[in-house]
Amino acid sequence: MPQKSKNMRTYGSGNRLIFCSSLGFLLGICGILCGMFWEQLFDSMLNKEMVLRPDSVIYSRWKNPPLELNLDIYLYNWTNPEDFGNSSVKPILEQCGPYRFREKPDKVDINWHPENASVTYRRKSLYYFDAAGSNGSLDDMIVTLNAVALAAAAKTKSWDMMNTRMVNMGLSVYQQEVAVTKTVDELLFTGYSDDMMTTARTMTNIFGKKVEVPFDRFGWFYTRNGSAELTGVFNAYTGADDISRAGQMHTWNYKTHSGFFESHCGDINGSAGEFYPKNLTPDSIVGLFTPDMCRTVPLEYTETVEIEGIKGYKYSGGPRAVDNGTLYPENLCYCGGECTPSGLMNVSACRYGTPAFMSFPHFYQADPYLVDQVEGLEPNKEKHEFYMILEPKTGLTLEVAARFQVNMLVEPIRGVSLYEDVPRIYFPLIWFEQKVRITPELAAEWKVIPRVLLGGQIFAGLLFAIGVIMLAWYPMQHLCFMRKSRRRVNSTNKIHGVTENGAVGGEMKSLQNHKENVPEQSPLLEKSTKPVTIRESNGKLE
C-alpha cells in the first residue's frame, strides 16, 4: 500500500510537470511573438480606425473640424499713389490689420466611391468678423492698386490693336485710375461693383473673344462666405485599400491634371488639407494641394519640435516651393508662360488671366529684388513662414501656419494710356494667415498611442518572463529538493558514523577505535597469573 501511494504521487507530480512546462513554453512563445509583432498589430488596428468612412471615428472631425479656425487678413495701404510713374520714388506700403474672421468649415455634397476607395465632396465655410481679435474695423479706408482696371488692361496684351484701343477708351470713359480707395469690407467679403466689370462681362459679344469674368463684384473673398462652388470639387482617397493614400488628392473638378500648368506641374496630387502621409521621415516632402493656386505646394523638413508634449516634424515652404526653375530646373513648368524671379508663383491662368502671382508674405524666401521694389516690407521667418508640424507616425496635424500673399504685376502695356508710363513692379496687395494648433484635449487622446505601444511591449516582456519561470520552476524545485535530500542524508550519516566513503570504512574506523581503547592485558588477568603460595596454618590453607 505505501508503494502504491508513492507511485500515485509520482504520477501526479509528472502530470503537473508536463502541464506547467507546456504552459510556460506557450507563454514564452506568446511573449516573443507579442514583442515582435505588437507594433504591427497596433498599427493595423489604428489604420482600420483611420480609414475615412461614414461610421469611422474620424469622420465627424473630417467633416466639421473641432479646432478653432481663424483667418487673419492683412491689407497693404498705398500711401503715395500720386508718385507712381516717378522712377526715383518707390511705392510706400503700410501694413494694416489683422482683420480676423472666425471660420466654421463644413463639407457638403459628399459621395462615396468604394470602387476606387475615394470620396467626392465640396468645401463650404461661414465667416464671422471678430472685432475683438482684429486690429481695425471693416470701415477702415484702404488705398490700393486698382485690380479691376489692371486685369482689363492685361487682357489686351494678346489682343489686336483695334480691340486694345476699345479697352483703352473704356478705361478713359469710366475714369479708371491706377489706385482706388475702398473700405476693408468692400475689399474682402462684400465686394464692390465697377462699371468696367459690367462692360467686361459683355466683351464676349462685343469683341468676339472669350473673356471670363465670373463675378459681378470685386472682392478678394467675394462669394466665398457660405459658398460651396468657389474652390471646386475634391476627390480624395479614403485609405480603404491603402492607408498611406488616405486624404491624398485623386482628382480636382473631376480631372487628374489641372490644365493650368504643363507636364507634371499640372498633376493633381498632394494632401487635400485634412490628412497627411504616415510614417514620415526627415527625407519626406509633404505636398499640399491649394485650389486657389490650382497646384501643389511642396513642404520640406526643417526641424523636430514638440507641441503639447507630442513630438512632431516641421515641414516648411522653402525656396523649392516658390521657385520657377531658377533654382530647381524641375519647376520650370510652373512659369505659366512667363518666368519670374524666384519667390513668385504665377497663377494667372488659374485666375482667369488676371496677372496674379502668389508668394509668401513680405516676399519671404524670395529674391531680394522683389523686396527692394517697394518700401514697407520686412520679411520675417517667425511671422511669415509657411509651415505645418505633423506627428511622424500617424501624420496627425499638430500645428499649421498657412500664409500666402497676393501680388499683381504692373507693367507698361502698349496701347493702354493708363499703363504706358508705369514701372514694372510685382505689387503686393494682401496677405492672409490661417494658424491652427491642436488643443490639449485632442493631444491627450493622441498621447495614448505611445503609451499603448509601450504597454504592449511591457505585457510581452511579462508573458515571456512568466513563461521562463514556469519552464524552470519544476527543474529548479527538483534540483533544490535533491540538494536538500543529500544534505539530510549526509547529516544523518554523520550522526551514525557513516561517511560518504561507505559503511565499511565506517565500521573499520569503529573497530580501530575500539581496539585502541582496549588495554593490552586485563587487570583481572594480571591478578590471576600471579604465583599462589599455599601454606598450612593450624590446619587451614592460605
Summary of the structure (lengths in Angstrom):
residues: 542
radius of gyration: 46.1
end to end distance: 73.0
largest distance: 197.2
contacts: 1583
relative contact order: 0.12
helix: 38%
strand: 26%
